[in-house]
Structure formats: structure tokens, C-alpha cells
Amino acid sequence: MEAWFVWLVRLMFLGIFLMAGGMLFRAWAIAVRKDFRYVADWRGRKIGEGKTWGLTVLTVNILCGTGLLSVGVSVLLLGLDLAIWMGLAAFVLWTYYFALQLASQKANRLSR
């Protein structure tokens, strides 16, 4: 393999842990600190009333954060193939995106 591709894959692998950390930080901020400004979609736009949608966003962040973290740890412990862990990480990230989009659209529909 070419050197640039190997370094790109390594950076993407480290990005899994950074994204999982961000998701778990959001979950911690909502659950422990009761900081409802983190009740937002992936772009940072607020999702409805923070207290109303806090549990939904908290659940999505916990599930997807632990999902990404488990993919990263599985690569280290089990030596998952590149195509497998990239596919799993993509599945988790798209699930995160669509779950927060659904919550945002539902909140907008209910607020009208």
C-alpha cells in the first residue's frame, strides 16, 4: 500500500475515538451537568425545547458513542479488517446523523 493511504487510514482510525469522545461528552453534559444547550443535531442547531428532547438526544449520543468506541476497541483487540471497521463506523455515523435529523424534524413539527 502507498504511504499516504496508510497515514490516511490511521488518521481516520484516530478520528473514531475523537468522534466517540465528542458524543459521550455531549451525553455526559446533558445527563450530569443538565446542560441542555447540547441538545442539538450534528451541526449544533438546537432541537426543540432542551428539557423535552434531552432524553432522546442523550440516548442517541450514548448509543452511537459507545458504538464507535466499541468499533475502535475491536480493531485494536480483534484486528478487524479495514473494510469491516470502516463499514461499521460508517453505519454508526449515519445512524447518528439520521436519528438526530428525525428528532429535529419531529420537534419542529410538534412546535408548530
N, C-alpha and C positions, 0 to 999 in steps of 0.2 A: 504494500500500500504506500501511497505517497505520503510524505511527511506532513503536508498541510492538512490532509484528511484526518490523519491520526490526531493532530492537535485540535482540529475542529470537533471531533467526536469527544475528546477529553473535556473540552470546554462545555459541550452540551451535557455531558455527564455531570459536571460540577453544577451546571445550571439547574439540574433536577433538585439538588439539595437546597439551592438558594430559593427556588420557587416553593418547595415544600416548607421551608422555613418561613417564607412570607405568608403562606396560607395558615400555618399553625400559629404565627404571631397574630394574625387577624382574629383567629378563633380565640386565642388567649385574651386579646384585648376586649373582645365582646363579652366573653364569659366571666373573666376575673375582674377586669377593671370597669366593666359596664360602660365602655366607651363605644357608643353607638354611631360614631362617625365612620367606623369601619364596616358598617352595614351598607356595603356598596358593591357594585358589579366590578368586573375585572379592570375597568377603566377608571374606577374611583367615583363614579356617579352614584349618588345616594339612591337606595332602594326604599321607596316609601317612607313610612314612619319607622325610625330605628328600633323602637321597642317592639313594634308589631312584627317586623321581619327579622329581628335579631336571631331568633332560634333557627330559622330557615338558613340564613347565611352562615351561622355558626356551624350547623350540621354539614353544609356543603364544604366549608373550609376544613373541618376536621376530617371528613371522609377523603377528600381529594389530597389534602396534605399528607395524611398517613399513607394513602395510596402511592403517591410519588416517592415518599420516603422508603416505603417497602420495595418499590422497584429499584431504587438506588442501592439499598442494602442487599437485595437479591443479586444484583450484578456483582457486588463485592464477595458475597458468600457462596453463591451458586455458579458464578461465572456465566450469566445469561448471554446468549448470542446477541450481537448488535441489532439485528432485525427484530428480535423478540422484545428487548428492553425499550427500543425506540418506539415500537408499536404500542406497548403498554403505557409508556409515558404519554404518547400522543392521545391514547384513549382517555387517560385520566384528565389531561388538559382540556380536551374537547368536552368531556363531561362537565368539568368545572365551568367552562365558558357557557354551555347551553343551560346548565342548571341555574346559574346566576341570571342569564337572559330571561328564562322563564319566570323566575321570581320577580325580576324587574318589570316585565310586561304585566304580570298579574297584579303587582302593586299599583302600577299606573292605571290599569283597568278598574280596580276597586276604588281608587281615589277620585274617579270622575263622578 
